[in-house]
Amino acid sequence: MVMKLFMEIKNIFADLASTLILGKNKDAANLAIILSEKTKALAEELGK
């Protein structure tokens, strides 16, 4: 489960970077929210 979350976070970072480069700030904000949720889930999983 932890490895899956790491991979998802890595992919979200890549999407976020390309979205910011393209200047799509609204899309970037949505990705940032998703990234926050995934990192919270990862922290909870690692805290077990």
C-alpha positions as CSV (number, residue, x, y, z in Angstrom):
1,M,0.0,0.0,0.0
2,V,2.8,2.4,0.9
3,M,4.6,1.8,-2.4
4,K,1.4,2.4,-4.3
5,L,0.9,5.8,-2.5
6,F,4.5,6.8,-3.3
7,M,3.9,6.0,-7.0
8,E,0.7,8.0,-7.0
9,I,2.3,11.0,-5.3
10,K,5.2,10.9,-7.8
11,N,2.8,10.9,-10.7
12,I,0.8,13.8,-9.2
13,F,4.0,15.8,-8.7
14,A,4.8,15.3,-12.4
15,D,1.3,16.3,-13.5
16,L,1.5,19.3,-11.2
17,A,4.8,20.5,-12.6
18,S,3.7,20.2,-16.2
19,T,0.4,21.9,-15.3
20,L,2.2,24.8,-13.7
21,I,4.6,25.1,-16.6
22,L,1.6,25.4,-19.0
23,G,0.0,28.1,-16.8
24,K,-3.1,26.1,-15.9
25,N,-3.4,27.4,-12.4
26,K,-7.0,26.2,-11.7
27,D,-6.0,22.7,-12.7
28,A,-2.8,23.0,-10.6
29,A,-4.9,23.9,-7.6
30,N,-7.0,20.8,-8.0
31,L,-3.9,18.7,-8.3
32,A,-2.5,20.3,-5.2
33,I,-5.6,19.3,-3.2
34,I,-5.3,15.7,-4.5
35,L,-1.6,15.7,-3.6
36,S,-2.5,16.9,-0.1
37,E,-5.0,14.1,0.4
38,K,-2.5,11.4,-0.9
39,T,0.3,12.7,1.4
40,K,-2.1,12.6,4.3
41,A,-3.0,9.0,3.5
42,L,0.7,8.1,3.2
43,A,1.4,9.7,6.6
44,E,-1.4,7.8,8.2
45,E,-0.2,4.5,6.6
46,L,3.4,5.1,7.7
47,G,2.1,5.9,11.2
48,K,0.6,2.5,11.7
